[in-house]
Structures are given as structure tokens and as C-alpha cells.
Amino acid sequence: MTQANYISYKDSAARVVLQDGVYYRYIFNEYKKEYDALMQSGLYEALIDKGYLIVHSELKYEGNDATVYKQLLPEQIHFQSYPFCWSYTQWRKAIITYLEINKIALSYGMILKDATPFNFYFKEGRAVLLDTSSFEFFKEGAPWLAYKQFCSEFLSPIALMHYNGQIWSGMVKANLKGLPLNFVSKQLPLKSWFNLTCLLHIHMHAKYANTEASVQEENTRKSKAQEGFTKEKLLSLLDMILSTVKNWKQAYNIEKHWQGYYEHDIESPIYLNRKEEIIKKWLSDVKPKTVIDLGANTGRFSLIAAKEVEQVIALESDYICVDAIENAIDKKVTKNITVLQMDLAETSPNFGALEKEYSSIFQRISNSHLSPSLVMALAIIHHLHFCNFLSFAQIAELLAKFNSKYLIVEFVAIQDSKVQLLLKNKQKDFSSYTQENFTEALLQYFKLVDVKKIEGSDRELLLLEKL
């Protein structure tokens, strides 16, 4: 039962295992000293107090695997987001948390041996480390073993986003083991060379790590680093990078059209108020535990749903809007929202080892512990149909694939001004774009429960239940 599996096979010191729908972490004997130091030194409590580390309890191990030292029951993660779907704000939270954890760990004589952003999840707007077995003893004069991984997997993506735009977050999906530093160095603009953190840890690091002619020079540099790598020097390095990231408050962005949608582009205040009333009423009627808000925009309806349900998962294609929701989570009392960047026409698949290491968005939402769930698809059908050319049959299948019990979908009529804007200069025949045809496609997977006309607009809301 503790053998390597598809989601936990890289660490020989511990193993995460799914049993009867519950995730457990097994600590092996070879990690006994490090685990005991984590738990007995006060480091675990210090990190839990900060909200930086996943909470766990120890169970009595009743198996027959002699290599097992402890069986842990970690707090169950209801929904796991992956770094390639994080916005800049989320990346920034994760890297700051990673650096702060290392600083605290050093004061207890330990340090993180891994530096992958995949070891983090988001809870109540905070980045939380999920890998309890990632700590090792710090030794004076030794190198920081996770340094190269940190530069390629953590520092490089956020530097690219800061200087070149948030779209670079998606590069992580194609480079699970980190971005090559020489590649990153070539993509960063000239002004990044005047940033000391980028200069030392990306540009110069790339030069030494990727040029055969400088192998000897690199060995000499490593030797010197090993000789004088004290706790104080490592703390100084961490502080320098931390100061840089904290000063990188925003990514390079081109203003997107939909960021001010609810402030400037709504049909009328009457429409918006009535839409809110209908959705609140339906949420109260069907009482879902989880809401999946597709095309969440800046999160107006995600925040409304969060007051009615246990968990909201918001998917939005615009990085700026994702940042806006993340910032709203920070400012609001409501914290039960997880938001990530996702284009519904290009959803993330199963991939990694044997396509089982990382799950698709559909599988992760279906596996959510909080069910029954409800999908909200508000004012996105016309975008999927006219901009992405998905047929009604494909859209209906897409909505059904989230495996929710209920669906609230908004249909925007062809005479609507926003639809007419999308149709401008398009030569294709869209005469089949009718509510009757759309409803017919939905009825392959759902049964119609209710339909409400939204006053002040040419739009209707449909409430459906999965067959």
C-alpha cells in the first residue's frame, strides 16, 4: 500500500497514498530524524501558526510494512490547483511563502530540500506547503541543494511574468522540471540585468550552468560557495530575493477588455440586480456545497455564491481578472474561494507520468470532497460559440463534463449588443444560434428545472439538473 504511485513517487523518505477516498502520508524510517526534529523542535508549530504548512495528525500504523515510521493524516485538500494555472498574484504569494518557510526553518536548524511550486496549494487566499517531508537538516558550509531548482522552477517563471506578462505562467505546463536558465535569460529584457536578483540568480547562473567553456570556473565558484556558505549568508541571500519579489508588485500587463465589465459594460443596473436575485434564490433552493463559476470575470458572482456554499472554484481565462479575484479574497471576510486561470476551450488534460501524475480540471473538480456541486456559466456561451467556434453540442458536453448535479446557465440572445459586437466582421452564418437549439443540446445531459427572463436585457437564466 505504501509503494510508489503516480502522484507520489519522487521522494524516498515518504509517500502519499490514497485509501478509500482519503489521502495519507507515510513517513519512512530513513526520514525519522528529520521528522522528529520538525515535530519536536517547535518548527512545525511555528509554521502552522503562520498558516504556511499543511496540518496533520499522527495515526497508529497497523500495517506490516517494516519501513514505515509514521502514518499521518494530513488536512484533506478539497481542490488542488497547479502552478501553470496561477495568476501573478498567486505565484507571488507562493514564492514569498517558500522563502519565509526557509527563513523560519533555518532558525530551527533545517531547510527545505525541494523548491517546486507544485508542493503548494491555496487555502483561504494563502499559499500552503503540502509536503511535510520536504525538510532536511541545514549544515554549515554546505550548498543549498534546492538552489538550482528554485531558480528554474520558482524564480524564473515569476521574473518572466513580471517583465514580460502573465502568459508565461503557462510555460510551466510544458516544462515540469523547470525552465532552462539560458532560455529564461534570453527572454528577459535588458533592464532585468540591472536587477541584482535577476543578474545573480538567472543571468549569471545561466552563464555558468550552461556553458561548457566555463565548467572549471563554475566548479571554482561552487567550491568557494561551499567553503563560506553559512547560515547568515544563506539568510542574506533569501532576504535579497524576498525583497525583490515583494517589490515586484505587478506583472507586465496589457489592459484587457473584460476587466471592467461589470463597472462599464453591463446591460443595465436593473439587469444586474435581477440576475443577482435569481441566482441567490436558486442557490438557496438547491443548496449545493460547491459552486464552479465558469468564466468568473472579476468574481462578482463567485463572491455572492461564496456566502451561500462551502466552497467556490472560479475559472477565468483573463489573468488580470484572476488577480482581481485573488485580491478580493484577500480583502473580503469570505475566504472559501479558489480561483485559477483556465480557458474553457483549452482545458488542462491528464498528464505527467503515464498521464496520471497530474489530473485534468474535470477530474480534479469531480474528485472534490464537497458535493453536490453546481456549475454557473454566466454570459460565456456566446463567447464559446462565436469566438471559439464551439457548437452547442460541444458546449453542452463541456458543461456536463464537470459532473455537477446542477447547472445555472445564461443565454444571451443574438440581438444583444455584446453578441452583435462579437459578430462584427464575421462572415459565418450564425442563424442556428437560438435558445431553442441551445436548450435542445443541454437536454442531452440535463433536465430543465426553471427559466427566468432577466429584466432590463435580452438574456435568460436557465436552471438545470443532471440526468
C-alpha positions in Angstrom: 0.0 0.0 0.0 3.0 2.3 0.6 4.6 1.6 -2.8 5.3 4.4 -5.2 2.3 5.6 -7.1 1.5 8.0 -9.9 1.2 11.1 -7.7 3.9 10.3 -5.1 7.0 8.5 -6.4 9.9 11.0 -6.3 10.6 11.1 -2.6 12.2 8.0 -1.0 11.6 9.4 2.5 7.8 9.5 2.4 4.8 8.5 0.4 1.4 10.0 -0.2 -1.3 7.2 -0.6 -5.0 7.4 -1.4 -7.0 4.9 0.5 -10.8 4.7 0.4 -11.0 8.3 -0.7 -8.7 9.7 2.0 -5.1 10.8 1.4 -2.4 9.6 4.0 1.3 10.4 4.2 3.6 7.6 5.3 7.0 8.7 6.8 9.7 6.0 6.3 12.4 5.1 8.7 15.1 6.8 6.8 13.4 10.2 7.5 12.9 9.5 11.2 15.5 12.0 12.5 14.3 14.8 10.2 10.6 14.2 11.0 11.3 14.1 14.8 13.3 17.3 14.5 10.4 19.0 12.6 7.9 18.0 15.2 9.9 18.3 18.4 11.9 21.4 17.8 8.9 23.7 17.5 9.3 24.3 13.8 6.0 22.5 12.9 4.1 24.7 15.4 5.8 27.9 14.1 4.8 27.1 10.5 1.3 26.1 11.4 0.8 29.3 13.4 1.8 31.3 10.3 -0.5 29.2 8.1 2.5 28.1 5.9 2.3 24.3 6.3 -0.5 21.8 6.0 -1.9 20.5 9.3 -1.6 16.8 10.0 -2.3 14.3 12.8 -0.4 11.1 13.6 -2.3 7.8 13.4 -1.4 4.4 14.8 0.1 2.5 12.0 -1.4 -1.0 11.8 0.2 -2.2 8.6 3.0 -4.7 8.1 5.5 -2.5 6.2 8.6 -2.5 8.3 10.0 0.6 6.5 7.1 2.8 7.8 7.9 5.0 10.8 4.7 7.1 11.0 1.3 7.3 9.3 0.0 10.8 9.0 -3.5 12.1 8.2 -3.0 15.5 6.6 -5.8 18.0 6.2 -7.6 17.0 3.1 -7.2 19.4 0.2 -10.6 19.8 -1.4 -9.3 21.1 -4.7 -5.7 21.2 -6.0 -4.6 24.0 -8.4 -1.5 23.7 -10.4 1.1 26.5 -10.9 0.5 26.7 -14.7 -3.0 28.0 -13.9 -1.9 30.5 -11.3 -2.0 34.2 -11.8 0.9 36.5 -11.0 -0.6 37.3 -7.5 -0.7 33.6 -6.7 2.8 33.0 -7.9 4.0 35.9 -5.8 2.2 34.5 -2.7 3.7 31.1 -3.2 7.3 32.2 -3.7 7.1 34.6 -0.7 5.8 31.8 1.4 8.5 29.4 0.2 11.2 31.9 1.1 9.7 32.7 4.5 9.4 29.0 5.3 13.1 28.6 4.6 14.0 31.6 6.9 12.0 30.1 9.7 13.3 26.6 9.2 16.9 27.9 9.3 16.3 29.3 12.8 15.5 25.7 13.8 18.5 24.2 12.0 16.6 22.9 9.0 15.9 23.9 5.4 13.7 22.8 2.5 15.3 20.2 0.2 12.8 20.8 -2.6 11.9 24.0 -4.5 8.9 23.1 -6.7 5.8 25.2 -6.8 3.8 22.0 -7.2 4.3 21.5 -3.5 1.9 24.3 -2.7 -1.9 24.7 -2.7 -4.1 27.6 -1.9 -6.4 27.8 1.2 -8.3 30.9 2.1 -6.2 33.0 -0.1 -2.9 31.7 1.3 -0.2 29.6 -0.3 0.4 26.5 1.9 3.2 23.9 1.7 1.7 20.4 1.4 5.0 18.5 1.6 5.6 17.7 5.2 8.7 15.6 4.4 10.5 18.3 2.5 12.6 19.4 5.4 16.2 18.4 6.0 19.0 19.5 8.4 21.0 22.5 7.4 24.7 22.0 7.5 27.2 24.9 7.8 29.4 25.2 4.7 27.1 23.0 2.6 25.4 24.3 -0.6 21.7 24.9 -0.7 20.8 21.8 -2.7 17.4 23.2 -3.9 19.0 26.4 -5.3 19.1 25.4 -9.0 15.6 24.0 -8.8 14.4 27.2 -7.1 15.9 29.4 -9.8 14.4 27.4 -12.7 11.1 26.4 -11.2 10.2 29.3 -9.0 12.2 32.4 -9.6 12.3 32.2 -13.4 8.6 32.0 -14.1 7.7 34.9 -11.8 10.6 37.0 -13.3 9.2 36.3 -16.8 5.7 37.3 -15.7 6.9 40.4 -14.0 8.9 41.7 -17.1 7.0 40.1 -20.0 3.5 39.3 -18.9 1.4 36.6 -17.1 1.1 34.4 -20.1 4.5 33.0 -19.2 2.9 31.1 -16.3 1.6 28.6 -18.9 5.1 27.6 -19.8 5.3 25.6 -16.6 2.9 23.0 -18.1 5.4 22.3 -20.9 8.4 22.3 -18.6 7.5 20.4 -15.4 11.1 20.2 -14.3 11.7 23.9 -14.6 12.6 26.4 -17.3 16.2 26.2 -18.7 18.0 29.2 -17.3 19.8 30.1 -20.5 16.4 30.2 -22.2 15.0 32.4 -19.5 17.9 34.8 -19.6 17.4 35.3 -23.3 13.7 36.1 -22.9 14.2 38.7 -20.1 14.6 42.4 -21.2 17.8 44.4 -20.8 16.6 46.2 -17.6 16.4 42.8 -15.8 20.3 42.8 -15.9 20.2 45.8 -13.6 18.2 43.9 -11.1 20.7 42.2 -8.7 18.5 39.2 -8.1 17.9 38.5 -11.8 21.6 39.2 -12.6 23.0 36.8 -10.0 20.4 34.0 -9.9 19.2 33.9 -13.5 21.6 35.6 -15.9 25.0 34.7 -14.3 23.6 31.4 -13.1 22.6 30.6 -16.7 26.1 31.6 -18.0 27.9 29.3 -15.5 25.4 26.4 -15.7 25.0 26.1 -19.4 28.4 27.0 -21.0 30.8 24.1 -21.4 33.8 26.5 -21.6 33.1 27.7 -18.1 32.8 24.3 -16.3 36.1 24.9 -14.5 35.1 28.4 -13.5 31.8 27.1 -12.2 33.5 24.4 -10.2 35.7 27.0 -8.6 32.7 29.2 -7.9 30.8 26.2 -6.3 33.9 25.4 -4.2 34.1 28.9 -2.8 30.3 28.9 -2.1 30.6 25.6 -0.2 33.5 26.9 1.9 31.8 30.0 3.1 28.1 29.1 2.9 27.0 29.9 6.5 23.5 30.3 7.9 24.0 34.1 7.9 25.0 34.1 4.2 22.0 32.0 3.2 19.6 34.2 5.2 21.1 37.2 3.4 20.5 35.5 0.0 16.9 34.6 1.0 16.3 38.2 2.2 17.6 39.7 -1.1 15.3 37.5 -3.2 12.4 38.1 -0.9 12.9 41.9 -1.0 12.9 41.7 -4.8 9.8 39.7 -5.1 7.9 41.9 -2.6 8.9 44.9 -4.8 7.6 43.1 -7.9 4.0 44.0 -7.0 2.6 43.6 -10.5 3.2 41.7 -13.7 3.7 43.4 -17.0 0.2 43.6 -18.4 -1.7 44.8 -21.4 -5.1 46.0 -20.2 -7.9 43.5 -21.1 -11.4 44.4 -22.2 -13.3 42.3 -19.7 -11.6 43.6 -16.6 -14.1 46.4 -16.1 -17.1 44.5 -17.5 -19.5 44.9 -14.5 -18.5 48.6 -14.0 -18.8 49.7 -17.6 -20.4 47.0 -19.9 -23.4 45.6 -18.1 -26.8 46.0 -20.0 -28.4 47.9 -17.2 -28.4 48.1 -13.4 -31.9 46.5 -13.5 -30.4 43.5 -15.3 -27.6 43.1 -12.9 -29.8 43.4 -9.8 -32.4 41.0 -11.1 -29.7 38.5 -12.2 -28.3 38.5 -8.6 -31.8 38.0 -7.1 -32.5 34.9 -9.3 -29.1 33.3 -8.7 -29.3 33.8 -4.9 -32.8 32.3 -4.9 -31.7 29.2 -6.9 -28.7 28.7 -4.7 -30.9 28.8 -1.7 -33.3 26.3 -3.3 -30.9 23.6 -4.5 -28.4 24.1 -1.6 -25.1 22.9 -3.3 -22.0 22.6 -1.3 -19.7 23.6 -4.1 -20.1 26.1 -6.9 -17.9 26.1 -10.0 -18.1 29.5 -11.6 -17.0 29.2 -15.3 -15.8 32.5 -16.9 -15.9 34.2 -13.5 -14.7 37.6 -14.7 -13.7 39.7 -11.7 -15.6 37.3 -9.3 -18.8 39.2 -8.6 -21.0 36.1 -8.7 -18.2 33.9 -7.2 -18.3 36.2 -4.1 -22.1 36.0 -4.0 -22.0 32.2 -4.2 -19.3 32.0 -1.5 -21.8 33.4 1.0 -24.2 30.6 0.3 -22.0 27.5 -0.1 -19.0 25.8 1.4 -16.6 26.2 -1.5 -16.4 28.1 -4.8 -14.0 27.2 -7.6 -13.7 30.1 -10.0 -12.2 29.6 -13.5 -11.3 32.6 -15.6 -9.2 32.9 -18.8 -8.1 36.5 -18.2 -5.1 36.7 -15.9 -5.9 40.2 -14.8 -9.4 39.1 -13.7 -7.9 36.2 -11.8 -5.6 38.6 -10.0 -8.7 40.7 -9.2 -10.5 37.8 -7.6 -7.4 36.8 -5.7 -7.1 40.4 -4.4 -10.8 40.4 -3.5 -10.3 37.2 -1.5 -7.5 39.0 0.5 -9.8 41.9 1.2 -13.0 40.1 1.9 -14.1 38.2 5.0 -15.1 35.4 2.5 -12.2 33.1 2.1 -13.8 29.9 0.6 -12.9 30.7 -3.0 -10.2 29.0 -5.1 -9.5 30.8 -8.4 -7.3 29.8 -11.3 -6.7 30.8 -14.9 -8.4 28.5 -17.4 -9.5 28.8 -21.0 -12.6 26.6 -21.3 -11.7 25.9 -24.9 -8.2 24.7 -23.9 -8.7 22.9 -20.6 -5.8 21.2 -18.9 -5.6 17.4 -19.5 -4.3 14.5 -17.5 -0.5 14.5 -18.0 2.8 13.7 -16.3 3.9 10.2 -15.5 1.7 7.9 -17.6 -0.8 10.8 -17.8 -1.7 10.0 -14.2 0.6 12.3 -12.2 -1.5 15.5 -12.7 -5.2 15.3 -13.2 -7.4 17.2 -15.7 -9.5 20.1 -14.4 -12.6 17.9 -14.9 -11.2 15.1 -12.8 -10.0 17.4 -10.0 -13.4 19.0 -9.7 -15.2 15.7 -9.9 -13.0 14.4 -7.1 -13.8 17.4 -4.9 -14.9 16.3 -1.4 -17.6 18.9 -1.4 -20.6 17.6 -3.3 -23.3 18.0 -4.6 -22.0 20.8 -6.8 -23.4 23.4 -9.1 -21.9 24.9 -12.2 -22.5 28.6 -13.1 -21.9 29.5 -16.7 -22.9 33.2 -16.8 -22.6 35.2 -20.1 -20.0 32.9 -21.6 -22.0 30.8 -24.1 -21.8 33.4 -26.8 -18.0 33.7 -26.3 -17.5 30.0 -26.6 -19.8 29.8 -29.7 -18.7 32.9 -31.6 -15.0 33.3 -30.5 -14.0 29.7 -30.1 -16.5 28.2 -32.6 -17.7 25.5 -30.3 -21.1 24.1 -31.3 -24.0 24.0 -28.9 -23.4 20.2 -28.7 -19.8 20.7 -27.7 -20.7 23.4 -25.1 -23.4 21.1 -23.6 -20.9 18.3 -23.4 -18.3 20.6 -21.8 -20.7 21.8 -19.1 -21.8 18.2 -18.4 -18.2 17.1 -18.1 -17.8 19.0 -14.9 -20.0 16.3 -13.4 -22.1 18.7 -11.4 -25.6 18.0 -10.1 -26.9 21.4 -11.1 -26.3 24.0 -13.8 -27.2 27.6 -14.0 -26.5 29.0 -17.5 -27.2 32.3 -19.0 -28.2 32.6 -22.6 -27.6 35.9 -24.4 -29.8 36.5 -27.4 -28.4 37.3 -30.8 -29.8 40.8 -30.8 -27.9 41.6 -27.6 -25.3 44.4 -28.1 -22.5 42.2 -26.7 -23.3 39.4 -29.2 -23.5 42.0 -32.0 -20.1 43.2 -31.1 -18.7 39.7 -31.3 -20.4 39.2 -34.7 -18.9 42.3 -36.2 -16.9 41.4 -39.4 -17.7 37.7 -39.1 -18.9 36.2 -42.3 -20.1 32.8 -40.9 -23.8 32.0 -40.8 -24.9 32.0 -37.2 -28.7 31.7 -37.8 -28.7 28.4 -35.7 -27.8 30.5 -32.6 -31.2 30.3 -30.8 -32.2 29.5 -27.3 -34.3 26.6 -28.6 -31.3 24.9 -30.2 -29.1 25.6 -27.2 -31.7 24.1 -24.8 -32.1 21.1 -27.0 -28.4 20.4 -26.8 -28.4 20.8 -23.0 -31.3 18.3 -22.6 -29.0 15.5 -23.8 -27.3 15.7 -20.3 -29.7 17.8 -18.1 -33.4 18.2 -17.4 -34.8 21.8 -17.3 -35.9 22.9 -13.9 -36.7 26.6 -14.4 -36.2 29.5 -16.8 -36.2 33.2 -15.8 -36.2 36.2 -18.1 -33.7 38.8 -16.8 -35.5 42.2 -16.8 -33.6 45.0 -18.5 -31.9 42.7 -21.1 -32.4 40.2 -23.9 -31.0 37.5 -21.6 -32.4 34.5 -19.8 -31.2 32.2 -17.0 -31.8 28.5 -17.1 -31.6 26.2 -14.1 -31.0 22.5 -15.0 -30.3 19.3 -13.1 -28.1 16.5 -14.3 -29.8 13.4 -15.7 
